[in-house]
Amino acid sequence: MNYREISRVKRPANSPSGNRTSLIRLALLAGCVLIFSSCSSYLADGIRVAWAKQLFRQGSYQEALLYFLDAEQNRSQNIQRQYGKLPPGDSKLLVLHRIRYNIGLVYIALGQSNVAIDSWQSILDRGGLDADKTLQFTVLYNIGLLYSQAGRNKEARLHLVRAVDLRPEHNDARKALELSLRHLKQNQLSQQSQKDDKIPIESLPSQSGIGDEQILHYISRQANYRFKRDAKIQQVLRNDW
């Protein structure tokens, strides 16, 4: 038997080498299937978000909400299935936060401010926004405005102080904080006649590096400024992909 004849001899199917080759092929095939299914799932989520944004801009808010919610649910399930529990601030979770932010904007457009607050507050509660300061500021600022418009000035103050601490140069945030502090001061003065035992605003604990005395000093220097009460929510759809 010459060399060519030997090379054509087939190994038994149940030989160790044959089994290893089959296992390697199966593993590679399974890996390709998983990668393809993962990529196709993420691609589908991206298409959902892009379509939701388009519907939002067209004023089709209910339809946009359905696409955003579907993308959020699918992305959340995919992350849980593939990675389990991720640390706060992971880029994959930030993608989810941006989708949830967009969901809040849709609720605002639908006139459901309370639901929008809940959606945005869930982003803050999950943590990790230090990795995305822009999103963190926008969420805090928008929640503060919604609370202020609802007359819930204590909650507005807590969020707006944190927003101003992140971006002290943002004039609209400073003015919104000024307004909420003025309303709190007015409520305090009106209740003093009734011998209310509320803690004075100056004694409330500060939630950031900016103290209330500094804020009130800023207010006194801006006493001639007339704040526009129709401050608008920052309706900027966040990029997700």
FIFI-872066 format. One line per field, with one value per residue (C-alpha): residue number from 1; chain; y, z, x. Coordinates in Angstrom, 2 decimals, decimal comma. Each point is the difference from the previous one (the first is absolute). Example, Ala and Ser with C-alpha at 12.3 -4.5 7.8 and 13.67 -1.06 7.14 Angstrom:
2
pos	1;2
unit	A;A
north	-4,50;3,44
up	7,80;-0,66
east	12,30;1,37
end
This chain:
241
pos	1;2;3;4;5;6;7;8;9;10;11;12;13;14;15;16;17;18;19;20;21;22;23;24;25;26;27;28;29;30;31;32;33;34;35;36;37;38;39;40;41;42;43;44;45;46;47;48;49;50;51;52;53;54;55;56;57;58;59;60;61;62;63;64;65;66;67;68;69;70;71;72;73;74;75;76;77;78;79;80;81;82;83;84;85;86;87;88;89;90;91;92;93;94;95;96;97;98;99;100;101;102;103;104;105;106;107;108;109;110;111;112;113;114;115;116;117;118;119;120;121;122;123;124;125;126;127;128;129;130;131;132;133;134;135;136;137;138;139;140;141;142;143;144;145;146;147;148;149;150;151;152;153;154;155;156;157;158;159;160;161;162;163;164;165;166;167;168;169;170;171;172;173;174;175;176;177;178;179;180;181;182;183;184;185;186;187;188;189;190;191;192;193;194;195;196;197;198;199;200;201;202;203;204;205;206;207;208;209;210;211;212;213;214;215;216;217;218;219;220;221;222;223;224;225;226;227;228;229;230;231;232;233;234;235;236;237;238;239;240;241
unit	A;A;A;A;A;A;A;A;A;A;A;A;A;A;A;A;A;A;A;A;A;A;A;A;A;A;A;A;A;A;A;A;A;A;A;A;A;A;A;A;A;A;A;A;A;A;A;A;A;A;A;A;A;A;A;A;A;A;A;A;A;A;A;A;A;A;A;A;A;A;A;A;A;A;A;A;A;A;A;A;A;A;A;A;A;A;A;A;A;A;A;A;A;A;A;A;A;A;A;A;A;A;A;A;A;A;A;A;A;A;A;A;A;A;A;A;A;A;A;A;A;A;A;A;A;A;A;A;A;A;A;A;A;A;A;A;A;A;A;A;A;A;A;A;A;A;A;A;A;A;A;A;A;A;A;A;A;A;A;A;A;A;A;A;A;A;A;A;A;A;A;A;A;A;A;A;A;A;A;A;A;A;A;A;A;A;A;A;A;A;A;A;A;A;A;A;A;A;A;A;A;A;A;A;A;A;A;A;A;A;A;A;A;A;A;A;A;A;A;A;A;A;A;A;A;A;A;A;A;A;A;A;A;A;A;A;A;A;A;A;A
north	0,00;3,25;3,45;1,10;-3,12;0,50;3,65;-1,15;-2,39;1,29;0,07;-1,75;2,40;-0,91;0,65;2,59;2,32;-0,20;0,73;3,03;1,36;-0,41;1,70;2,92;0,42;-0,12;2,55;2,35;-0,39;0,67;3,07;1,36;-0,52;1,79;2,93;0,30;-0,14;2,54;2,42;-0,40;0,67;3,16;1,10;-0,53;2,11;2,75;-0,02;0,21;3,02;1,77;-0,56;1,18;3,24;0,59;-0,58;2,36;2,79;-0,57;0,34;-3,65;-0,29;-3,15;-1,97;1,41;-1,09;-3,58;-0,24;1,53;-2,32;-3,02;0,95;0,60;-3,36;-1,96;1,70;-0,57;-3,70;-0,44;1,60;-2,14;-3,16;0,65;1,84;-0,45;2,81;2,80;2,72;3,43;2,22;-2,80;1,26;-2,62;1,31;3,59;-0,96;-1,15;3,25;2,03;-2,03;0,57;3,71;0,06;-1,88;2,79;2,58;-1,87;0,00;3,77;0,39;-2,12;2,26;-2,67;1,93;-2,27;-3,06;1,90;0,84;-3,66;-1,06;2,50;-0,61;-3,69;1,01;1,90;-2,81;-2,55;2,10;0,09;3,32;1,41;-1,59;2,19;3,47;1,49;-2,50;0,33;3,79;-0,14;-2,52;2,02;3,28;-1,35;-1,67;3,24;1,96;-2,45;0,13;3,80;0,17;-2,30;2,25;-2,62;2,43;-2,07;-2,83;2,54;1,55;-3,35;-0,85;3,48;0,48;-3,18;1,15;3,38;-1,74;-1,97;2,98;3,29;1,90;-1,13;3,16;-1,67;-2,46;2,80;2,02;-3,00;-0,60;3,65;-0,25;-3,14;1,58;3,13;-2,06;-1,93;3,26;1,42;-3,13;0,20;3,62;-0,62;-2,87;1,84;1,86;-3,38;-0,93;-2,81;-2,00;-0,61;0,17;3,30;-0,33;1,28;-2,96;-2,69;-2,22;0,77;-2,80;1,24;2,12;3,12;1,16;1,69;3,22;0,21;-0,70;2,61;2,48;-0,64;0,59;3,34;1,12;-1,00;1,64;2,11;-3,01;-1,19;-3,78;-1,40;-2,50;-1,93;-1,67;-2,88;-3,57;-0,87;-2,14;-1,32;-3,59;-1,78;-1,99;-3,64;-1,86
up	0,00;-1,09;1,60;-2,00;0,91;3,67;-0,11;-1,35;2,88;2,09;3,77;1,83;0,92;3,66;0,18;2,56;-2,72;-1,85;3,15;0,82;-3,51;0,20;3,39;-1,23;-3,02;2,17;2,40;-2,84;-1,51;3,34;0,52;-3,41;0,69;3,35;-1,47;-2,90;2,23;2,41;-2,77;-1,72;3,30;0,67;-3,58;0,40;3,17;-1,84;-2,75;2,58;1,66;-3,31;-1,08;3,40;-0,33;-3,44;1,27;2,92;-2,33;-2,09;3,06;0,08;3,72;0,81;-2,75;0,96;3,59;-1,06;-2,01;2,79;2,62;-2,25;-0,60;3,73;0,96;-2,64;0,74;3,75;-0,53;-2,36;2,47;2,83;-2,06;-1,35;2,83;3,14;2,51;-1,27;2,17;-0,05;-2,66;-2,46;-3,56;-0,71;2,88;-1,13;-3,30;1,99;1,99;-3,21;-1,25;3,34;-0,28;-3,41;1,45;2,55;-2,78;-1,68;3,26;0,22;-3,53;1,03;3,00;2,57;2,04;3,04;-2,09;-1,60;3,44;1,01;-3,17;0,52;3,73;-0,73;-1,97;2,99;2,40;-2,06;0,30;-2,27;-1,67;1,00;-3,23;-1,98;1,56;-2,81;0,48;3,78;-0,16;-2,46;2,11;3,20;-1,70;-1,67;3,19;1,88;-2,54;0,14;3,79;-0,11;-2,48;2,29;2,99;1,73;0,72;2,56;-2,48;-2,72;2,16;0,76;-3,68;-1,26;2,58;-1,27;-3,61;0,71;1,85;-3,17;-2,35;1,91;-3,28;-1,20;0,32;-0,37;2,78;2,31;-0,73;0,56;3,33;0,88;-0,63;2,10;2,90;-0,19;0,15;2,97;1,79;-0,72;1,38;3,10;0,63;-0,57;2,47;2,72;0,89;0,72;2,28;-2,25;1,26;-3,40;-0,25;-1,60;-3,52;1,06;2,38;-2,51;-0,72;-3,23;-2,58;-1,76;0,36;-0,55;3,29;0,35;1,21;-3,22;-2,01;1,87;-0,45;-3,72;0,15;1,76;-2,67;-2,69;1,65;-3,06;-2,30;-0,99;-0,32;-2,82;1,45;-3,23;0,29;-2,44;0,56;-1,87;-2,67;-1,53;-1,18;1,18;-2,35;0,97;-2,46
east	0,00;1,54;-0,24;-3,04;-1,92;0,82;-1,19;-3,36;-0,61;-2,93;0,22;-2,82;-2,82;0,35;3,73;1,22;1,25;-3,31;-1,98;2,16;-0,47;-3,77;-0,15;2,08;-2,27;-3,11;1,48;0,89;-3,46;-1,68;2,19;-0,88;-3,70;0,25;1,93;-2,40;-3,08;1,51;0,96;-3,35;-1,79;1,99;-0,54;-3,73;0,02;1,87;-2,60;-2,79;1,61;0,65;-3,59;-1,29;1,97;-1,44;-3,53;0,65;1,12;-3,11;-2,22;-1,08;0,72;-1,97;1,69;3,41;-0,59;-0,75;3,23;2,08;-1,49;0,53;3,64;0,58;-1,49;1,90;3,31;-0,45;-0,74;2,95;2,40;-1,31;0,25;3,51;1,76;-2,08;0,39;2,22;1,61;-1,69;1,54;0,63;-0,41;-2,66;-2,12;0,50;-1,62;-3,03;-0,01;-0,12;-2,93;-1,78;0,71;-1,65;-2,98;-0,38;-0,10;-2,83;-1,98;0,53;-1,39;-3,00;-0,64;0,97;2,56;-0,20;0,83;2,88;1,37;-0,21;1,80;2,81;0,24;0,54;3,09;1,39;-0,87;1,93;3,17;3,00;-0,80;3,39;1,18;-2,41;-0,06;-2,08;-2,80;0,25;-0,37;-2,89;-1,94;0,49;-0,90;-3,13;-1,26;0,60;-2,03;-2,89;-0,10;0,16;-2,89;-2,00;0,64;2,17;2,79;1,87;0,47;0,81;2,68;1,68;0,36;0,84;2,77;1,63;-0,45;1,61;2,80;0,74;-0,27;0,19;0,33;-3,44;-2,12;-3,40;0,79;1,13;-3,13;-2,25;1,73;-0,47;-3,72;-0,44;1,90;-2,11;-3,17;1,32;0,85;-3,45;-1,66;2,13;-0,93;-3,69;0,01;1,89;-3,18;-1,60;2,93;1,01;2,94;1,55;3,77;1,09;1,30;3,43;0,28;-0,83;3,02;1,78;0,10;3,11;3,10;-2,14;-1,48;-3,39;1,61;1,98;-3,12;-2,03;2,85;-0,20;-3,75;0,43;2,46;-2,51;-3,03;-0,74;-0,08;-3,45;-0,06;-2,10;-2,44;-0,37;3,40;0,13;1,04;3,16;-1,60;3,18;-0,20;3,11;2,18;0,03;2,22
end
